Amino acid sequence: MYIHLGRDTVVSAREVVGVLDLDTSTFSKHTKNFLTSCEKKGRVINICDDLPRSAVVVSRGGQQLVYISQLSTRTLLKRAQGLQGI
C-alpha cells in the first residue's frame, strides 16, 4: 500500500520509518542534528508549497530520505490507518 504525502508524491507504507511533527520535534537537539545531517547529504525532499508541518522519514535502498510535507501528522496518520481497513 502507498501513502500520499502531498503534491504528486506517494511512498510505500512499508518504507515509512517515522513521521515527525515539525512544530514540536524541532525542539530536540537530536532531531535537529538528524534533519541537518540529512539535508547536508542531499536526502531531504521538500514537497510543500506552504508552511511545512511534517517530516516523513523513509528508508529506501539502505538510505534514509526525509520528505518535508505541508500535511499534518494527524492527516498522514489517518491516511495510513485508512490503509488498514482495506
C-alpha positions, 0 to 999 in steps of 0.5 A: 500500500502507498501513502500520499504525502502531498503534491504528486508524491506517494511512498510505500507504507512499508518504507515509512520509518517515522513521521515527525511533527515539525512544530514540536520535534524541532525542539530536540537537539537530536532531531535537529542534528538528524534533519541537518545531517540529512539535508547536508547529504542531499536526502531531504525532499521538500514537497510543500508549497506552504508552511511545512508541518511534517517530516516523513522519514523513509528508508529506501535502498539502505538510505534514509530520505526525509520528505518535508510535507505541508500535511499534518501528522494527524492527516498522514496518520489517518491516511495510513490507518485508512490503509488498514481497513482495506 
